[in-house]
Amino acid sequence: MSQLETLTIGQGTEVTMHFTLSLPDGTVADTTRESEPLTFTMGDGTLIEGLEYMLFGLKPGDKQCLSIDPRDAFGFPDEENVHELDRSEFNPDIEIKEGVIMEFSTPSGDTIPGTIELITEEKVRVDFNHPLAGLEIVFDVEILNIKASQEQLDAIANGDVNPIIADDDS
């Protein structure tokens, strides 16, 4: 009788999961619990590396809740990401308030979030660090399904692994 191995999350696997990203005090920063689960391929950049790392080796049905240090989450704030912009650069029809996160366009056409830190008559100080930079976060996941990567499929085809593949109906 051959030894069976359970398919686990690894590089290139397609993962479907529910997650909640929160602060230690319970403040929720992002969640899929009230909507559709997230489906992504490990290594495609959907999740930051530190969060992906926490998923390696998990299998369908696994639940995990971990506190993650800023170093492995969104890093630490960088003063070079705080900029003073002329107040005239802001549309006068848009009310800006301190503490509000707004979307800004970069010269390359991408959009990035920025937190309004300070407003004076002439200038607006905007922090372009990730809003969770410098904070410990709690990453709570429930793995719903995993699809094998090409590497895993090749191993199965070569007889190196006999996976128990999760039922898509779960």
Buried (B, 14 or more C-beta within 10 A) or exposed (E): EEEEBBBBBBEBBBBBBBBBBBEEEEEEBEBBEEEEBBBBBBBEEEBBEBBBEBBEEBBBEBEBEEEBEBEBBBBEBEEEBBBEBEBEEBEEEEEEEEEEEBEBEEEEEEEEBBBBBEBEEEBBBBBBBBEBBBBBBBBBBBBBBBBBBEEBBEBBEEEEBEBEEBEEEE
